[in-house]
Amino acid sequence: MAESEHVSLPTPEPPVNHELQRWSVAVDAGLNQPLTYQSEKALFPELTRGQRVWVPLVNRKTTGVILGPDSRPTEEMEFEIKNILSVDEEFPPLPAPYMRWLEWLSEYYVHPVGLVTDLAFPPLRRTARTLGSRKAPAVPKIALQPKHELNQEQRQAIDEMTSHSGFRVHLLFGVTGSGKTEVYLEMLEKVLADGKCGLFLVPEISLTPQLIRRFSERFGEQVATLHSQLTNRERTEQWWSIFEGRRKILIGARSALFCPIPNLGLIIIDEEHESSFKQEEKLKYHARDAAIVLAKDFDFPVILGSATPSLETWKNAIDGKYHLHRLKKRIGDQPLPTISVLDLRKTEKAQHLPGWMSRELHLNLLETLNQGQQAALFLNRRGYSSAVVCVQCGDSPLCPNCDIHLSLHGKRHLVCHYCDYSEPYKEDCRKCGGSSLPSGLGTEQIEEGLARLFPEARLARADRDEIQSRDQLEELIGRMEKGDIDILIGTQMIAKGLDFPRLRFAGLVLADIGFNLPEFRATERSFQLLTQMSGRAGRHGATADNPGRVLIQTYNPEHPSIEFAARGDYEGFAALELTHRKPLGYPPFQRLAVLRVQNLHRNRAWASALQIQRQLSEITQKTSLQQRCEILGPAEAPLARLKRAYRFHILIKAENSKSLLWLCQRVLDRQKSLSPGTNLSVDIDPLHLL
């Protein structure tokens, strides 16, 4: 080879880094603990906490979220460590405070962490979306409207809320019609001006086209919405519009809390007392409490709004833990409705009127219709009646799957509202052959009676049997707003969140429903429902001479919920109810957990419940918890059989949540020893004991 010839040698490739990293991954499966996976650093150099990945699980692949490095010594790994398959590049890593919050949810509500982290993502892959939709958009385009002028109370509340930056919990306590929504809008506007986003949570039942339209009139196309009536495609589209920052305000029901909103600066929870903020299946979280923890982690404020705050929230406010702001007057100095209570025990029945209608109710309806105004009749029971009863033997048909009386709907079907079982209605008793007649009262029955009395009146019914979709609700609201309905009959669906300018009279057909439930919150819920329903009347156009009117029919006028609701005295009611709860150790004075045991065989369910009770007693006796915890039960649940399963429960009262969670976790660790087929669930801070 000549000396002048130059040979170009290939550049050697750098050595491949086969260094393995181990990761703790929250897998989308019902596992009590995260799983360990490994990855080559060269293949996935930027893996980090909060990253979504694809991993093998048994004979399939699934998603998971990285919780962090698994630093346990190799010798402790008594299993084969599988490799991470790939990174889900559709999503960036979840923010650190958001990850802390998801792990807190899993720990506090005793739910598999992988199932919790999966809630942070939309239901469909982005590639499954289409740009067009045959349906109307979730948030329609609406022309912007000028702002309403604030009154002194509203301005004072806003000034006080904005005087402090960072985390705080504010309670906006205002009578119905006092303009709480306008305060929310103003606070959201200030958040947007600071370059941040806002989350507005409402009960599912209140998430109406009316509400979305009001926000769109103020903020235009910056509004997105998430709720159960959306299709998976719509939910995915709305999720990305918020996640990518194309929209700045998210309105939603409780599940909207899981959307990882970038640069979130404010959460508002309207009607914070509503029980629908608590999920009863799977992850049994309370959106209000979870939102407060999230806001604390991110260091921004939370606003809770209600005319009838939950007693937990109210006690925090009067104890100074939350900041209390009052709105005592209705907007435009509209008078509050006059509320009359009618004792049905002393009322003479009119022969020409249905049994549920008093003369006073009839006269109020006549007067309202003659004035060209609208009326609403409220009953906390849907369908035709509560049950059918044999007049000979007293038998009432039960659901074969649940210990629940079947409800009559439309004189055609008997239905169970828990498992959806139905059967044809027969007038002959299946037990003795006698006559089975409807007993009780339902919305269909009221509608039929009104149609006979007022044949010219335009009637509409609003309950979950009649209104089952967003489109149906929107149509109903439109008809009410245009004055195409004279009398609206409904359940709690019409008691909350709806604002009809022509609605002048509200009648509560039977206020007693719900008084006698085996629940420590029954009185509180009844008061809230009575107050919210009364608040629908006379919100617009009322005067001191012609205010809105409310008539409450009851067999128990001395009941505290009726007495205080009729006076519009929330603070008096709260003070009385708190004095009743304190010696019993019920919230807000102690923390509660319910352990629910279910099995298709009654003896197995009972044996498992007894075993859990013995375990709890043994644990508390061996620790210092015996003086700080009280264990009640086991006892048969008020709904003793549901969907064919027999049910027992154990109630734990504790001074603090730490003791409560520790006890519940010890029981769950031993659940494999329970009778075969037993399902054990834990409900922290339960809203009901049914």
ROLO-67187 format. One record per atom (N, C-alpha, C): x negated, y negated, z negated. Coordinates in steps of 0.1 Angstrom, whole numbers, plus 5000, padded with zeros to 4 digits. Atoms other than C-alpha are relative to their C-alpha. Layout:
N
XYZ/...
! end
This chain:
690
499150125000/500050005000/499149885000/500850125000/498649665009/500249924988/499950085012/497849424981/501049895001/499150114998/500049164997/501550044998/498649955000/503149384996/500549994985/499450015013/505449314967/501250094998/498949905002/507749584953/500949944989/499050055009/510949454936/500650114992/499449895009/511849674906/501349954995/498750045005/515449684894/499849954985/500050055014/516149484862/500650104991/499449905009/516649724834/501349954993/498850045007/520149714819/499850004985/500150005014/520449624783/500550134994/499549875006/520949924760/501549984996/498650005004/524650004755/500150014985/499850005014/525749924720/501250094996/499049905004/527550234708/500449994985/499750025014/527950084673/501550014999/498649985002/531350194660/500549914988/499350075011/533649974639/501350074996/498749945005/536450104618/500949894996/498950105002/539749914615/501150064992/498749965006/542749934592/501149945009/499050044990/545749924616/501450034994/498549995004/549449864607/500750055012/499449934988/551050114631/501549995000/498650014999/554550074644/500750134998/499449875004/555850374625/500449984985/499550015014/557550434591/499050074991/501049955009/554250504573/499849914988/500250085012/553650384538/498749934999/501450065000/549950304545/499649985014/500750024987/547950164574/499150125003/500949904996/545850404594/498749955004/501450054996/542150394602/499750055014/500549974987/540950374638/498649945002/501450054998/537550304653/499949955015/500250054986/536250114684/498549985001/501450044997/532950064701/499949855001/500150145000/531749714696/499849955014/500250044986/530649694732/501349995008/498850004992/534049774745/501049904995/499050105006/536049554721/499249914991/500950085008/533549284709/500749904992/499450115007/536149034698/501350054992/498949955009/538549254678/500049934987/499950085012/539849064648/501350034993/498849995008/542549064621/501149935008/498850064993/546048994636/500150045014/499949964986/545249144670/500950125002/499249884996/547749374686/499350095009/500749904992/546349694699/500950125003/499449874997/547350024715/499250114993/500849895007/546450334694/500850135002/499449875000/547150714696/500750034987/499349955012/549650854671/500650135003/499649864998/550151234670/499950025015/500049974985/551151304707/500549895008/499650124992/552050954718/499149884997/500750135003/550650604720/501049904995/499150105006/552050314701/499249874997/500750135003/551249954691/499750004985/500350035014/549749834659/499349874999/500750135002/548249524644/498950024990/501249985008/544749514630/500149914987/500050075012/544749424593/498649954995/501350045004/541049404590/499050125001/500949894999/537849614589/500350104988/499949905010/538049944570/498650034995/501450005005/534949934548/499850124991/500249895008/535450264530/498850085005/501149924995/532350494530/500550125008/499749894991/532250754557/500450134993/499849875007/532151044532/501550014994/498650005005/535650934520/501050035011/499149974989/537150994555/500150155002/499849864999/538451344553/500950035011/499149984988/540151324587/499249955012/500650054988/539251264623/500549865003/499650144997/539150904632/500149985015/499850014986/540650834665/499749865005/500450124994/539750554689/501149915004/499050104995/541650234696/500050015015/499949984986/542850274732/499849875008/500150124993/543149914743/500549884992/499550125007/543849554732/501249965008/498850064993/547349414740/499749865002/500550134997/546049114758/501249905003/498950104998/549548964762/500149914988/499850095011/549348824727/498749974993/501250045008/546548634709/500250054985/499849955014/545848734673/500949914992/499150075008/548448634648/499249914990/500750085009/547348344625/499850064986/500349945014/545748434591/501149974990/498950015009/548548274570/501250085003/498949924996/551148444590/499850154997/500449865004/549348784585/500250024985/499849985014/549248724548/501550014996/498650005002/552948654549/500750135003/499549874996/553748974568/499750114990/500449905010/551749174543/500849984987/499250035013/553549004514/501450065002/498649954998/556949094530/500050164998/500149855001/555849464532/499950044986/500249965014/554649474496/501249964991/498950045009/557449274480/501350075002/498749934997/560349444498/499850155002/500349865000/558649784497/500450065014/499749964986/558749844535/498750035007/501349974993/556150004558/499549885008/500650124995/553749734569/500050005015/500049994986/553649854605/501349965006/498650034995/557449814609/500249854997/499850145002/557149464594/499249925010/500850074990/554249344617/500650005014/499449984987/556149474647/501149895002/498950104999/558949214640/499549875005/500650134995/556548934650/500049995015/500250004985/556749034687/501450015006/498750004994/559548994712/500450145004/499549874997/561749294722/499550075013/500549954987/560449324758/498649965003/501350054995/557149314775/500349885010/499850114992/556648994794/500350035015/499849964986/556549174827/501450055003/498749964998/560049294821/501049895002/499050124999/561548944822/500349975015/499750064987/563248794852/500249854999/499850155001/563348424860/501449964999/498650045000/567048414866/500850094991/499049925008/570048534847/501449975004/498650034996/573648574856/500849934989/499350065011/574648454822/499649854999/500450145003/574648084811/498850014991/501250015009/571347984795/500450004986/499850005014/571048044758/500249864994/499850145005/570647664753/500349925013/499650074987/572547474781/499449865000/500450144999/571347144794/501149904997/499050095004/573246864778/499449864999/500550145000/572846484781/499849964986/500450055013/571146314752/501049904996/499050095006/573446124729/499349914990/500650095010/572645824707/500150054986/500049955014/571845884670/501149934993/499050065009/574445824643/499349924990/500650085010/573845554619/500150074986/500149945013/572745684585/500649914989/499550085011/574445584553/498949994989/501150025010/572545484521/499650134994/500449875006/572645834506/499150085009/500849924991/571345994537/498549945001/501350074998/568545734541/499150034987/500749975013/567545784504/499550145000/500549865000/567346164508/498850015009/501149994990/565146124539/498849944995/501250075006/562845874522/499350084990/500649925011/562446094492/499350135006/500649884995/561746404513/498749975007/501250044992/559146224535/498949934991/501050075009/557346064505/498850094996/501149905004/555246374500/499750095011/500449914989/553246574525/499650134994/500449875005/552546944522/501250074994/499049915005/554547214505/500949954989/499050035010/557747134486/501350075004/498749954997/561147284483/501049904996/499050105002/563947034487/501450075000/498649954999/567647114479/500849875003/499150104996/570046894498/501450044996/498849965006/573146924477/501149895004/499150104996/576046754495/501450065002/498649954998/579846794496/500250035015/499749974986/581346934528/500449875007/499850124992/581346674555/499249884996/500850125005/578746454538/498849965010/501150044991/576346454568/498750064998/501349935002/573746704559/499350035013/500649974987/573246794595/499349885006/500750124995/572346434604/498749984993/501250015007/569746444577/499050105006/500949904994/568346764592/499449955013/500450044987/568246614627/498949894998/501050115002/566346304614/498750064995/501249945005/563846524595/499250075011/500649934989/563246734626/499349905010/500550114992/562746414646/498649954995/501350055006/559946304622/499050115002/500949894998/558346644625/499450005014/500450004986/558246624663/499149885002/500850124998/556846274661/498550024995/501349965005/553946424641/499350115008/500649904992/553246674669/500250144996/499849865006/554646974650/501450055005/498749944996/557547214655/500850024987/499049985011/560647284634/500850135002/499249885000/562647594625/501249974992/498750025007/566347564616/500850134999/499349875002/567947874601/501449984995/498650015005/571647914597/500650144999/499449875000/573948214589/500450035014/499649954986/574748424620/501449955003/498650044997/578448334616/500149855003/500050154998/577547954617/499349965013/500850044988/575347974648/500950005012/498950024990/578047844671/499549915011/500350094989/577847674705/500149854996/499850145006/579047364686/498749954994/501350045007/575847354665/498949995010/501150014990/573547424695/500249885008/499750124992/575247154715/499649874992/500350125007/574746904687/498549984999/501450015000/571046974685/499449975014/500550034986/570646964723/500349865004/499750144997/572346624724/498949914994/501150085007/569546504701/498650025006/501349964996/566546694714/499850055014/500049964986/567446794749/499450145002/500649874996/565347084764/498950054990/501049965010/563147104733/500550114991/499349915009/565647344717/500050145005/499849864997/565447724717/500850064989/499249935010/567647974699/499850155001/500149865001/567448324687/501150054990/499049945008/570348534674/500550135006/499649864996/572048874677/500850005013/499249994988/574348774705/499249995013/500850014987/571448724730/499650145004/500649884995/570349004752/498550014997/501449995002/566849144748/499249915010/500750094990/565848954780/500149864995/499950135005/567248634766/499149974988/500850025012/565548684733/498549995004/501450014996/562248744750/499749875007/500250134993/562548434772/500049894989/500050105010/563448224742/498750004991/501249985009/560548374721/498849935007/501250054993/557948284748/500149845001/499950144999/559347934752/499649924988/500550065012/558647864716/498550034998/501349955003/555448064713/499049925009/500850084991/553947874743/500149854999/499950155003/554947534730/500949935010/499150084991/557447454758/501249954993/498950055008/560147414732/499549984986/500650035013/559547264698/500950034988/499049985011/562747334678/500750145002/499449874999/563947694671/501250004991/498849985008/567547744659/500350145000/499749855000/568348094647/500550054988/499649925012/569648344623/498850054993/501149965008/567448514598/498850055007/501249934993/565348714623/499149905007/500850104994/564148384639/498849974992/501150035009/561848354609/498750085004/501249924997/559548624624/499349955013/500750054989/558748424655/498849914996/501250085004/555148294651/499949875007/499950134994/555847934659/498749934998/501350075002/552647744666/500249864994/500050135006/552047434645/501349974993/498750025007/555147484624/499849904989/500250105010/555747184602/501249984990/498850025009/559247224586/500950125003/498949914999/561847494579/501249954992/498750045006/565447404572/500950124999/499049895002/567947654558/501349954996/498650055003/571547544561/500850114994/499249905007/574147714539/499250104993/501049915006/571347864519/500650114991/499349915009/573848034496/500550135007/499349894992/575148264524/499350134998/500549865002/574748634518/499450065013/500649954987/573948694555/498649975002/501550024999/570448564549/499350124994/500749885006/569748894531/500450115009/499849884992/569249194554/500350124991/499749895009/570849504540/499550135005/500549884995/569249764562/498549995003/501550004997/565549864568/499349904991/500750105008/563549564556/501049914994/498950075008/565849424529/499549874995/500650135004/564349074529/501149904999/499150125001/566048744520/499349895008/500750094991/565248494547/499749874993/500250125007/565548204523/498750014991/501249985009/562948344498/498850025009/501249984992/560648464526/499649875007/500450124994/560748124543/499249914990/500750085010/559647954510/498650054999/501449945001/556648194508/499249965012/500750044988/555748124544/499649865000/500350145000/555947754540/498949974990/501150025010/553747774509/498650045006/501349964993/551047964529/499549905010/500450094990/551147714557/500049854995/500050135007/551547414533/500949905008/499150104994/554647244548/501350014992/498750005009/558147164532/501150095006/498849924997/561347364532/501249924994/498750075004/564847204530/501150114999/498949915001/567647414516/501349914999/498850085000/571147274522/501250084997/498749935004/574547364507/500949904992/499150065009/577647224492/500350094988/499849905011/577747534470/498750094998/501349935000/574047634463/500250134992/500149885008/573247984450/499649964986/500450045013/572747984413/498550014998/501549995001/569148094418/499449875004/500550124995/568547784439/500349884991/499550115009/570547554416/499250004987/500850005012/568647664385/498649955003/501350054997/565347604402/500049855002/499950154998/566547254411/500149934987/499850075013/567747154376/498950024991/501249985008/564647304361/498849925006/501150084995/562547074383/499050075010/500949924990/560947354405/500349965014/499650064987/562847224435/500449864999/499750145000/563446864444/501549985005/498650014998/567146774442/500449875007/499550124994/568846524466/501550025002/498649995000/572546454464/500749925011/499150074991/575146354490/501450014995/498849995007/578246274471/501349965008/498950054992/580446114498/500050065014/499849964986/581846224531/499549895009/500450104990/580546044562/501249915003/499050104997/582445724569/501049984989/499150015012/583945734534/501350075002/498949924999/586345994546/500450064987/499649945014/588346114515/499950155001/499949865001/587946464503/501450055000/498649964999/591046674509/500650024986/499349975012/593646704482/500350154999/499949865002/593747054468/501150044990/499049965009/596847214454/499950154998/500049865003/597047544436/501450054997/498749955002/600247744438/500050144993/499949885008/600948014412/501150095006/499049924994/602648294431/500850084990/499249935010/603848454399/501249924996/498950085004/606148164393/500849945012/499550064988/607148094429/501250095005/498849924995/610648194441/499850025015/500149974986/610548374474/501249965008/498950044991/612548244503/500350125009/499749884992/614448514522/499649995014/500350014986/613748374556/498549995003/501450014998/610048364551/499350134997/500849885003/607448644552/499650004985/500349995014/606548774518/498749934995/501350075004/603048614519/500149855001/499950154998/604348264527/501049944990/499250075009/605648034500/500749885007/499350124994/608047744506/499049895002/501050114999/605147504500/499150025012/500949984988/602947664526/500849985013/499150024988/605847664551/500249855003/499850144998/606547294545/498749935005/501250064995/602847204549/499750035014/500249974986/602647384582/501049925009/499050084992/605847214594/499549855001/500550145000/604446864584/498849995009/501250014992/601146934601/500350015015/499649994986/602747044633/500849885005/499250124996/605146754634/499149885002/500950114998/602246514631/499050025011/500849974988/600546674661/498650044996/501349965005/597646794639/499950165000/500349855000/596047144635/499950054986/500149945013/596247384607/499250135001/500749875001/594147684596/500450084988/499649925011/595247974575/498950104999/501149925003/592548174558/500350124992/499849885008/592548534546/498750085001/501249934999/589448724536/500250155002/499849864996/590649044552/500550005014/499650004986/590849124589/501050125002/499149894996/593249364607/501449974996/498650015002/596849434601/500450004985/499850005014/596749524564/498850084994/501149945006/594349664539/500150155000/499949865000/595750014538/501550045003/498649954999/598850234543/500250094988/499749935012/600550394513/501350085002/498749925000/603150674511/500949964989/499050055011/606250554493/500550114991/499649885008/606950914481/498950044990/501049945009/603651044467/498849904997/501050095003/601450734468/498650025007/501349974994/598750884490/499749895010/500650104991/596550644510/498950075008/501049924992/594450794539/498649944997/501450035002/590650794532/499250045012/500949974989/587850794557/499450144996/500649875004/586551154559/498550004998/501550025002/582951024559/499749924988/500350095011/583250764532/501250004990/499050025010/585150704500/500749875001/499450134996/586950414516/501350025006/498750004994/590550354523/500049955015/500050044986/591250324561/500949885001/499250124998/592549984573/500850025013/499149994988/595449954597/499749885009/500350104990/594749764629/501050015011/499150004989/597449664653/501150105000/498949905001/599949914640/499750135008/500349884991/598150174661/498850094995/501149935004/594850274645/499649974986/500650015013/593450344611/498550005001/501450024998/589850224609/499249994987/501050025011/586850254585/499049895004/500950114996/584849934586/498550034996/501449965004/581750114572/499350095010/500649904991/581150404596/500750005014/499350024988/583550294624/500950125004/499149894998/585650614621/501449945003/498750044998/589150574635/500950125003/499049894997/592350784639/501349935002/498750064997/595850714652/500849984987/499150035011/598350564627/501350085002/498749934999/601250794619/500849964988/499150045010/604250684599/500350114990/499849885009/604651034583/498850024992/501149975009/602451094553/499450145003/500649874997/599951374561/499950094988/500149925012/600051494525/501450064997/498749955005/603851524517/501149985011/499050014989/605551424550/500949884998/499250125003/607051104534/499649895010/500350124992/606950754549/498849934995/501250085003/603550584550/500249865005/499750144996/604050204550/498749924998/501250095002/601449924554/500249934986/500050075013/600449784520/498949905000/501050104999/598649464517/500249905011/499950114991/597949184541/498849995009/501150024991/595849124572/500249895009/499850124991/595248854598/501050035011/499149974990/597249034624/501549984995/498750025006/600249044601/500449864998/499850145001/599948674594/500449945014/499750054987/599848604631/501450035005/498749964996/602948804637/501149924993/499050075008/604848624609/500149855005/500050144994/603848274623/500650005013/499450004987/604848374658/501650004999/498550005002/608448444645/500549874995/499550125006/608648124624/499849885009/500450124992/606947884649/499850055014/500149954986/607748024684/499349915010/500650104990/606547704701/498549974997/501450035004/603247684682/499050095007/501149924993/600047794699/499150054989/500749945011/598348044677/498750075005/501349934997/594848194677/499550074987/500649925011/593148454655/498550015002/501550005000/589448434646/499550104989/500749905009/588048754629/499150095009/501049924993/585449014639/500750105009/499349914990/588149224657/500349925012/499550084989/589248934679/498849935007/501150074994/585948754684/498750084998/501149905000/583148994693/498849955008/501150054991/580948784716/499849854999/500350154999/579348444720/501049935009/499150064990/581548374750/501449984994/498750015006/584748444730/500049904990/500150115010/583648224702/500049865006/500150134994/582747944725/501349965006/498750044995/586147964742/500949964989/499150045011/587947954709/499749864995/500450135005/585947654697/500449895010/499650104990/586647474730/501549985000/498650025001/590347534727/500449924988/499750085012/590347404691/499749855002/500450144998/588447094701/500949925010/499150074991/590747014730/501449994995/498650005006/593847064708/500950105006/499249904994/595047374726/500550114991/499649905010/595547564694/500649914988/499350075011/598047454667/499750064986/500349935013/597447714640/498950105003/501149904999/594147904636/500150094988/500049905011/594248224615/498750075001/501349945000/591048374604/499550054987/500749965012/588648534579/498949904997/501150095003/585448384566/499349955012/500550064988/584448334602/500349865002/499650144998/586348004602/499849924988/500250085012/585347904567/498749925000/501350055001/581847804575/499549945013/500750054989/580047574599/500849945011/499250054989/582947484621/500649864996/499650145003/584047114624/501049965011/499050034991/587347044641/500749874997/499550145003/588446674644/501550004996/498650005002/592146754644/500550084989/499549915010/592247004616/500349924987/499650085011/594246844588/500450084988/499549925011/595647134567/499350145000/500649865002/593947454554/500850074989/499349925010/595947724536/499350134997/500649875005/594448004516/501150094996/498849925001/597048274519/500050084987/500149935013/595748484490/498649994995/501450035004/592748354472/499450114991/500549905010/592548654448/499150115006/500949904994/590848884473/498649984997/501450025003/587348944461/499849984985/500250045015/587948844424/499550134992/500249885009/587849204411/499050105005/501049914995/584949354430/499050034988/500949965011/582549544407/498649945002/501250074996/579849274413/499849884990/500250115009/578249024389/500049865008/499950124992/578248774418/501449975006/498750014994/581948814426/500749864998/499550135003/583048494409/499349895008/500850104992/580248294425/500450005015/499649994986/581148414460/501449955002/498650054998/584848344455/500049854999/500150155001/584047984444/499549945013/500750054988/581747934474/501050015012/499149984989/584348074498/501249905000/498950095002/587147864484/499649865004/500550144998/585047544485/499749985015/500450024986/583747604520/501350005009/498850004992/587247684534/500749864998/499350135003/588747374517/499349895008/500850114993/585947164533/500349995015/499750024986/587247234568/501149905003/498850084998/590347014563/499649854999/500150155001/590446634570/498649955001/501450054998/586846584581/499949885009/500050124991/587846324607/501449945000/498750074999/590546064608/500850004988/499250005012/591746114573/499949864993/500050135008/592645814551/500450034986/499649985013/593345764515/501550034999/498649975000/597045764523/500450135007/499749874993/596846064546/498750085001/501249925000/593946284535/500250145006/499949864997/593246644545/500750064988/499349935011/595346894525/499650145000/500349865002/594547234511/501050064990/499149925009/596947484495/499450134997/500649875005/595547774475/501250084994/499049915006/598048054469/499350114992/500749915009/597048284440/501050064990/499349945011/598348524414/499249974987/500950025011/595448404391/499549865000/500550144999/595348024390/499049964989/500950035011/593348034357/498650055003/501349954997/590448204374/499049895002/501050115000/587247994370/499749955015/500450044986/586447994408/501149915006/498950084995/589947854415/500049864993/499950135008/589947594387/499049905004/501150094996/586547454396/500049965014/499950034985/587047474434/501149895002/498950104998/590347284431/499649864995/500550135004/588547004412/498849955008/501350044993/585547004435/498849994991/501050015011/583347064405/499050115001/501049894999/580347274416/499250004987/500950015011/578147154387/500650064987/499349945011/580747254361/500150155001/499949854998/581247594377/498650064998/501449945002/577447654378/499650014986/500349995014/577047564342/500750114992/499349895006/579747804331/499550135004/500549874995/578548084353/498650044994/501449975005/574948054341/500150044985/499849965015/576148074304/500550154999/499549865000/577848404313/498950105004/501049914995/574848554331/498850014991/501250005008/572148464306/499950124990/500149895010/573048714278/500050145007/500049874993/573548984304/498750035008/501249974993/570148944319/500150015015/499950004985/571348884355/499349885006/500650124994/569748654380/500949884998/501450034998/568548384379/499150024987/500849995013/567348484343/499150125000/500949884999/565848824352/500050045015/500149944986/564749004384/500750135000/499349884999/566749294397/499450095012/500249914989/566049604418/501050114999/499149894999/568449874429/499350125007/500449884994/567250224436/501250085004/498849934995/569850394458/499650145005/500349864997/569850774461/501250055008/498949944992/571850944489/499650145005/500149864995/572351304500/501350055004/498749944995/574951494519/500650104990/499549915011/575251724489/500049924987/499950085012/576551564458/499150044988/500849955011/574751784433/498549975002/501450044998/571451714450/499749854998/500150145002/572051344450/499949974985/500050025015/572851354413/498750054993/501249955006/569851574405/498849915003/501150094997/567451334423/500149874992/499950125007/568951034406/499650024985/500449975013/568451204372/498550014999/501549985000/564851294381/499349865001/500650144999/564150924391/500149934986/499850075013/565650804358/499050054990/501049945010/563351044338/498649955003/501350064996/560350924358/499849864995/500150145004/561150564351/499849994985/500150005014/561650634314/498650044995/501449955004/558350824312/499049895003/501050114996/556450544330/500049894990/499850125009/557850264308/499550034986/500449975014/557150454276/498550014999/501449995001/553550514285/499249875003/500650134997/552950144294/500649904991/499450125007/553749804280/501349955006/498850054993/556749774303/501350034993/498849965007/559249924279/500749884994/499450125006/559849594262/500449895010/499850114990/559949394295/501050055011/499249954990/562149624316/501250074994/498849935004/565649764312/500550095012/499549904989/566850074332/501450044997/498649975002/570550124337/500350115010/499649894991/571950444352/499250134997/499350004987/572050664371/501549994998/498550004999/575650594380/500450025014/499449984986/577850674409/500249865005/499850134994/577850374433/501449975002/498650034997/581050184437/500650065013/499749934987/581050304473/499450144999/500749875004/580450664461/499750095012/500349924989/580450824495/500149915013/500150094989/579350644527/499450085012/500549934988/578850794562/499650154996/500149865004/579251144546/498950024989/501049985010/576451084521/500549964986/499650035014/577051084483/498949904995/500950115004/575550784466/500049974985/500250045014/574150704431/498949895000/501050105001/572150414420/499549984986/500750035013/569750304392/499649855001/500350155000/569449934383/498949984990/501150045008/566249794370/500049854998/500250155003/566049454352/498649984994/501450025005/562649304346/499849854998/500350145003/561248974333/499449935012/500750064988/559148924365/500050105011/500049914988/558849064400/498850095000/501249915000/555349204393/500350134993/499749885007/556649454368/501050085008/499049934992/559649534390/499450085012/500649944988/557549604421/499150124996/500949905005/555049814401/500850134997/499249895004/557750034387/500650075013/499449944988/559450084421/499050075008/501049934992/556250174438/499650134994/500349875007/555450444412/501150105003/498949904997/558850604419/499950045015/500149964986/558350594457/498850095002/501149914999/554950754452/500350154997/499649875005/556751054437/501250065008/498749974994/559751074461/499950145007/500149874994/558451394478/500550114991/499549905009/559451584447/501550004998/498550005001/563151494451/500650115007/499349894994/565751744462/500049985015/500050004986/565751834499/501149915006/499050084993/567551584522/500449884992/499750125008/567451304496/499449885007/500650124995/567050954509/500049904988/500150105011/565750694484/499649875006/500350144995/565850324492/499949914988/500350105010/564650024472/500549875005/499450134996/566549694473/499549904989/500550105009/564549404456/500949885001/499150125000/566749104446/501350035007/498849974993/569949274457/501149894998/498950105001/572949054465/501350084996/498849935004/575449334458/499550144994/500349875006/575549664439/500950115005/499149904994/578049844461/499350125006/
! end
